[in-house]
Amino acid sequence: MTAPAPKHALRFMAGIAQEAQKLGLRKGLGAAAAKANPVVMVLEAASAIVGVVDSFLQYRTAAAHRDGLRDMIPSEAGRLAAERAQLALQIERVRADMNQREQVRDRLVQLVKACVGAVRMAWDELSRLRDDDLPDLNRIDAMTADLDDAWRQFQTALEHHHQTTH
């Protein structure tokens, strides 16, 4: 279950190809990297985390129905939906404030905290799901892998943002 390549990644790869034709591969890579927008990369990585958390919500709801734990769904779904909504709100705020660097930096700090909390909670829940009776290990493993990939993408985007802004 792989996510499609983000738009900025495709633009970046096309930029590398164009710059490599003009300047050679090594210089072309550097020129294309200089044009990449680190804020957009962070936002798209955070959006990937939102998608994984949403997938987890859907799975947890299905598992609760399967196990007859319908009374747990409202509280847990509400908590996770609030976490997802908070994360989506942070993403929208960052997009709205992209032109003001200091505000973007503050929003990114809030976004990182929200992502860390959402990912930590999802990892804990996935770990707990493994211990349930009759867990769907293939699906849990797939969601864990998706979450790990989204987290690595988010960390890479943050590193790139940090390197280009400092």
Buried (B, 14 or more C-beta within 10 A) or exposed (E): EEBEEBEBBEBBEEBBEEBBEEBEEEEBBEBBBEEBBBBBBBBBBBBBBBBBBBBBBEBBBEBBEEEEEEEBBEEBBEEBEEBBEBBBEBBEBBEEBBEEEEBBBBBBEBBBEBBEEBBEBBBEBBEEBEEEEEBBEEBBEBBBEBBEBBBEBBEEBBEBBEEBEE
